[in-house]
Amino acid sequence: MTKRRSAFTWGPISKKQMQLLTWWREGSPYADYDMIAAEGSIRSGKTVVGSFSFVDWAHTTFDSQEFALCGKTIKSLRRNVVTPLKKVLSGRGYKVKDNKSDNELRISKNGNESLFYLFGGKDEASQDLIQGVTLAGIFFDEAALQPESFVNQGIGRCSVDGSKMWFNCNPGSPFHWFKTDYIDKAEEKRMLVLHFELDDNMTISKAIKDRYKRMFTGVFYQRYILGLWVMASGIIYDCFNSSKHVKEKQEFNKYAVGVDYGIANPTAFVKLGYNSVKDMQVVDEYYHNGRETKKQKTDSEYADDLEKFCGGDKTMTVILDPSALSFKVELRRRGFTNVRDAKNSVLDGIRFVASALHEDRLSIAKHCTNILKEFMAYIWDEKRQCKGEDVPIKSHDHALDALRYLIYTLFGRSTGGINNEFRL
């Protein structure tokens, strides 16, 4: 029997969401503003409501103009914005033609069709993609994750009279460029700023909201639950507690290995035992520091060591530092059959490990002394924080990088920013 997808229907709308939907309409005190920023907690209803508001404004205000929808990547934009937006638009009488090869949406209603380009702003070079186009409006999903040059270029493309700009994001450092140059200067930029919290999404149950609150700790709780622009400072895994997280070595149904590969720097292997994402333990580690031993190892020697570390099992999943190309080639030449590049989103990976610790889903076998030392010494780079960047100091991090690669690649489900959850 073929399952039919249910049509999208609006649930209860909060006062904040209603303001996001209608701020541009005639009679609103903000109708002549140029920009709106919806910032704050995750899962607070900013994206679905904001993206529909943008398209509804575009259709109501213009006839046959061009617009842009922007995300960190095209993939995340499609997943976070386009897929739910198409359902909402269908329920409101719009027709959508999705040209995936050209990354364009043609959205029409009552004979009025507008073209929406899709852009990904993943790095500084992305600004080149948006040059040359003339836009009547632009929507930035997760604006704080996109380069300032890309956002500024997109704003500069909006040269049609009456054009407006939409932004949504979760908070970061109080020194982030979007906070200092846009939110803090909202009045002079004629930008309406709406601060969202979890309770502004009235379609999520209390049980789900409580689950989100349990998933985060420290700076991540302050940012993604409370919606605050706060600095990440001090020890990164401040939720790590040796009396709670350090245990006797256990047996598991499955095992996998994470590898942080170094030439001048140490090389670390971490073996994870797991029954599910709710039951994981670092059961063993390998650590070689050529500076201390005065002996650098070759790819071949490290491959010998990894084979021993895996107990001769070349079918074991190996999650590898994506920059270690020569080592990956060596492992495959040796007959390792399940070598995978790690997902290397540092902040998302750190948050994922922190959530696993906070919810007591991850423990460390007490004989793994190197990774235990790193948990106590892994800190944020305060100089980079003052520039608005969340970056760890690159020291005392090799086993922790291997662990981050491992569990985030195995279990993390990226949704383009901080809205990832774990796979149950």
C-alpha positions in Angstrom: 0.0 0.0 0.0 1.4 3.4 -1.0 1.6 5.8 1.9 0.4 9.3 1.3 2.3 12.3 2.7 0.1 14.4 4.9 -0.4 18.0 3.8 1.2 20.7 5.9 -1.2 22.5 8.2 -0.3 25.4 10.5 -0.4 24.6 14.2 -0.8 27.2 16.9 1.1 30.4 16.0 2.9 32.3 18.8 2.9 36.0 19.0 6.5 36.1 18.0 5.9 33.9 14.9 2.9 36.0 13.9 5.1 39.1 14.0 7.6 37.3 11.8 4.8 36.4 9.4 3.4 39.9 9.2 6.0 42.6 9.9 6.2 43.7 6.3 2.4 44.1 5.8 0.7 47.5 5.5 -0.2 48.8 8.9 2.7 47.1 10.7 4.9 49.7 12.5 7.9 48.0 10.8 6.5 47.8 7.3 9.1 50.3 6.0 12.1 48.5 7.6 14.7 47.0 5.3 15.6 43.9 7.2 14.5 41.4 9.8 16.6 39.0 11.9 15.0 36.1 13.8 17.7 34.9 16.3 17.7 32.7 19.3 17.0 29.2 20.4 17.0 26.1 18.2 13.7 24.6 17.3 11.9 27.8 18.0 10.0 28.0 14.7 12.2 30.7 13.1 13.0 28.9 9.8 9.6 27.5 8.6 7.7 30.7 9.5 10.4 33.0 8.3 10.9 31.3 4.9 7.2 31.3 4.2 6.9 35.0 5.3 9.7 35.8 2.8 8.0 34.0 -0.2 4.6 35.4 0.8 6.1 38.9 0.9 7.8 38.4 -2.4 4.6 37.3 -4.1 2.4 40.0 -2.6 4.8 42.8 -3.3 6.3 42.0 -6.7 5.4 40.5 -10.0 7.9 38.3 -11.8 11.0 39.3 -9.9 14.1 37.3 -8.8 15.0 36.5 -5.3 17.5 34.3 -3.4 17.5 31.7 -0.6 20.9 31.2 1.0 22.2 28.6 3.4 25.6 27.3 4.6 25.5 24.8 1.8 22.9 23.9 -0.9 22.4 20.5 0.7 21.6 22.0 4.1 19.5 24.7 2.5 17.4 22.1 0.8 17.0 20.0 3.9 16.4 22.8 6.4 14.4 25.3 4.3 13.3 24.1 0.8 11.8 20.8 1.8 9.5 22.2 4.6 8.9 25.4 2.6 7.5 23.4 -0.4 5.0 21.7 1.9 3.9 25.0 3.4 3.5 26.7 0.0 1.5 23.7 -1.3 -0.9 24.1 1.6 -1.4 27.8 0.9 -2.2 27.4 -2.8 1.3 28.0 -4.3 2.8 25.9 -7.0 6.5 25.1 -6.9 8.7 23.9 -9.8 12.0 22.8 -8.4 14.8 22.8 -10.9 17.4 20.8 -8.9 20.1 20.8 -11.7 20.2 24.7 -11.7 19.2 25.1 -8.0 16.2 27.3 -8.8 12.6 27.4 -7.6 9.8 28.8 -9.7 7.0 29.7 -7.3 3.7 30.8 -8.7 0.2 31.7 -7.6 -2.7 33.4 -9.4 -0.6 33.9 -12.5 2.3 35.6 -10.7 5.5 33.6 -11.0 8.8 34.5 -9.3 12.3 32.9 -9.5 14.2 32.0 -6.4 17.9 31.1 -6.8 19.5 28.8 -4.2 23.0 29.7 -3.0 25.4 28.1 -0.5 27.7 30.4 1.5 30.3 27.9 2.9 33.5 30.0 2.5 34.9 33.3 1.3 35.0 32.1 -2.3 31.2 31.7 -2.2 30.7 35.4 -2.7 31.7 34.9 -6.3 28.7 32.7 -6.9 26.2 35.5 -6.2 27.9 38.3 -8.1 26.1 39.8 -11.0 22.5 38.8 -10.2 19.9 41.5 -9.5 17.5 40.7 -6.6 14.3 42.0 -5.1 15.0 40.2 -1.8 17.2 37.7 -0.1 16.7 35.1 2.8 19.7 33.9 4.8 19.3 30.7 6.8 21.8 30.3 9.6 23.3 33.6 8.7 25.9 33.5 11.5 27.5 30.4 9.8 28.1 32.1 6.5 31.1 34.3 5.7 30.5 38.1 6.2 31.7 38.6 2.6 29.0 36.3 1.2 26.3 38.0 3.2 27.4 41.5 2.3 27.6 40.5 -1.4 24.0 39.1 -1.2 22.7 42.3 0.4 24.5 44.3 -2.3 22.6 42.4 -5.0 19.2 43.7 -3.6 19.0 46.8 -5.8 15.3 46.6 -6.8 13.2 49.3 -5.2 11.4 48.0 -2.2 13.7 45.0 -1.7 14.1 43.5 1.8 16.4 41.0 3.6 15.5 38.2 5.9 18.0 36.5 8.3 17.7 33.7 10.9 20.4 32.2 13.1 21.3 30.7 16.4 23.6 32.7 18.6 27.4 32.5 18.7 30.1 34.6 20.3 29.1 38.2 21.3 32.0 39.3 19.1 30.7 37.5 16.0 30.4 39.9 13.0 26.6 39.4 12.6 26.1 40.3 16.3 28.4 43.4 16.3 27.6 44.7 12.7 24.0 43.9 12.4 22.1 43.0 15.6 23.9 45.6 17.7 23.3 48.2 14.9 19.7 47.2 14.1 18.3 50.7 14.5 20.7 52.4 12.1 20.3 49.6 9.6 16.5 49.7 9.9 16.4 46.1 11.0 13.8 44.4 13.2 15.3 41.9 15.6 13.1 39.2 17.0 14.5 37.0 19.8 13.1 33.5 19.8 13.0 31.0 22.6 11.8 27.3 22.6 8.4 28.3 23.9 7.8 30.4 20.8 7.3 27.2 18.9 3.9 26.1 20.1 3.8 22.9 18.0 6.6 21.1 20.0 5.5 19.2 23.1 6.9 19.8 26.6 8.5 16.4 26.5 10.5 17.3 23.3 11.4 20.6 24.7 12.7 18.9 27.9 14.7 16.5 25.8 16.4 19.4 24.0 17.2 21.0 27.3 18.8 17.7 28.5 21.0 17.5 25.4 23.1 20.6 26.0 25.4 21.9 28.7 27.6 24.9 29.3 27.9 27.4 26.5 25.8 25.2 24.2 22.9 25.4 26.6 23.2 29.1 26.9 23.3 29.6 23.2 20.9 27.0 21.8 18.4 26.7 24.6 18.4 30.2 26.1 19.4 31.9 22.8 22.1 34.0 24.3 25.2 35.4 22.5 27.9 34.3 25.0 31.6 33.5 24.8 32.9 30.0 24.8 35.7 30.1 27.4 37.7 27.8 29.6 37.6 24.1 29.4 35.6 22.8 26.4 34.2 19.7 27.9 33.3 21.3 31.2 30.6 18.6 31.8 33.3 15.9 32.0 33.3 14.3 35.4 35.9 11.6 36.1 33.8 10.1 38.9 30.9 9.7 36.5 32.4 9.1 33.1 35.5 7.0 33.9 34.6 3.3 34.3 35.9 -0.2 34.0 36.3 -1.5 30.5 33.1 -3.1 29.2 32.2 -5.5 26.4 30.0 -4.4 23.4 28.3 -5.7 20.4 30.1 -3.4 17.9 33.5 -1.6 17.7 34.9 1.1 15.5 38.2 3.1 15.5 38.8 6.9 15.1 42.1 8.1 13.8 43.8 11.5 14.2 46.9 11.3 12.0 50.0 13.4 12.6 53.4 13.6 11.1 55.1 16.3 13.2 52.2 16.1 15.7 51.1 13.0 17.6 49.0 10.2 16.0 46.1 8.9 18.1 43.7 5.9 17.6 40.6 5.6 19.7 38.5 2.4 19.8 34.8 2.9 20.6 32.6 0.1 21.8 28.9 0.6 21.4 25.5 -1.1 21.5 23.8 2.1 20.3 24.2 5.9 20.5 22.9 5.6 24.0 25.6 3.2 25.2 29.1 4.0 24.1 32.6 3.6 25.7 36.1 4.4 24.7 37.6 1.0 25.4 41.1 1.4 24.1 43.6 4.0 22.8 46.9 4.3 20.9 49.1 7.3 21.1 52.4 8.0 19.5 54.3 11.3 19.8 57.4 11.3 17.6 58.7 14.4 19.3 58.9 12.5 22.6 60.2 9.2 21.3 62.5 10.9 18.8 61.2 8.6 16.1 58.8 9.5 13.4 56.8 6.6 12.0 55.9 6.0 8.3 52.4 5.3 6.9 53.4 1.6 6.7 54.4 1.5 10.4 51.3 3.2 11.5 49.3 0.7 9.4 51.0 -2.1 11.2 50.1 -0.5 14.6 46.5 0.0 13.5 46.1 -3.6 12.4 47.3 -4.7 15.8 45.1 -2.2 17.5 42.1 -3.7 15.6 43.1 -7.2 16.7 43.8 -8.1 13.0 40.2 -7.3 12.1 40.5 -5.4 8.8 36.7 -5.2 8.4 36.4 -3.0 11.5 35.1 0.5 10.7 37.9 3.1 10.7 36.9 6.8 10.7 39.9 8.7 9.5 41.1 12.3 9.7 40.0 13.5 6.2 43.4 15.2 5.6 45.3 11.9 6.0 45.2 10.9 2.3 48.4 8.9 2.1 47.5 6.9 5.2 44.0 6.1 3.8 45.7 4.8 0.6 48.0 2.7 2.7 45.2 1.2 4.7 43.2 0.3 1.7 46.3 -1.2 0.1 46.6 -3.4 3.2 43.1 -4.7 2.8 41.1 -2.5 5.3 37.6 -2.7 3.8 35.7 0.0 5.8 37.8 3.1 5.9 35.7 6.3 5.9 36.6 10.0 5.9 35.4 11.7 9.1 32.9 14.5 9.2 35.1 17.4 10.3 32.7 20.0 11.5 34.6 20.9 14.6 31.9 22.8 16.6 29.1 20.4 15.8 31.3 17.5 16.7 32.4 19.0 20.0 28.7 19.7 20.8 27.8 16.2 19.9 30.5 14.7 22.2 29.5 17.1 25.0 25.8 16.1 24.7 26.8 12.4 24.9 28.8 13.1 28.1 26.0 15.3 29.6 23.4 12.6 29.0 25.7 9.8 30.3 25.7 8.0 26.9 29.5 8.0 26.7 32.1 6.7 29.2 35.9 6.2 29.1 37.7 3.1 30.2 40.0 4.1 33.0 43.2 2.7 31.4 42.9 5.2 28.5 45.1 7.8 30.3 45.9 10.0 27.3 42.4 10.9 26.4 41.6 11.4 30.0 44.4 14.0 30.3 43.1 15.7 27.2 39.6 16.1 28.6 41.1 18.2 31.4 43.3 20.3 29.2 41.2 21.0 26.1 40.3 24.7 26.1 38.9 27.4 23.9 41.1 29.9 22.2 40.2 33.2 23.9 42.1 35.3 21.3 40.0 33.9 18.5 36.9 34.3 20.7 37.5 38.1 20.7 37.3 37.9 16.9 33.9 36.1 17.1 35.3 32.7 16.3 34.7 29.4 18.3 38.0 27.6 17.9 39.8 25.2 20.3 43.5 25.7 21.0 45.3 23.2 18.9 47.0 21.4 21.8 46.1 18.4 23.9 43.5 17.4 21.4 44.7 14.4 19.3 42.8 11.6 21.0 39.8 13.9 21.5 39.9 14.8 17.8 39.9 11.0 17.0 36.9 10.6 19.3 35.0 13.5 17.8 35.6 12.2 14.3 34.4 8.8 15.4 31.1 9.3 17.2 30.0 12.4 15.1 30.6 10.5 11.9 28.9 7.3 13.2 25.9 8.9 14.8 25.7 12.6 14.0 23.0 13.8 11.7 24.0 17.2 10.3 21.2 19.6 9.4 23.3 22.5 8.5 24.4 24.1 11.6 23.5 23.4 15.1 20.2 21.7 14.6 21.7 18.2 14.5 20.4 15.4 16.6 21.6 12.0 17.4 20.4 8.9 15.6 18.5 6.7 18.0 
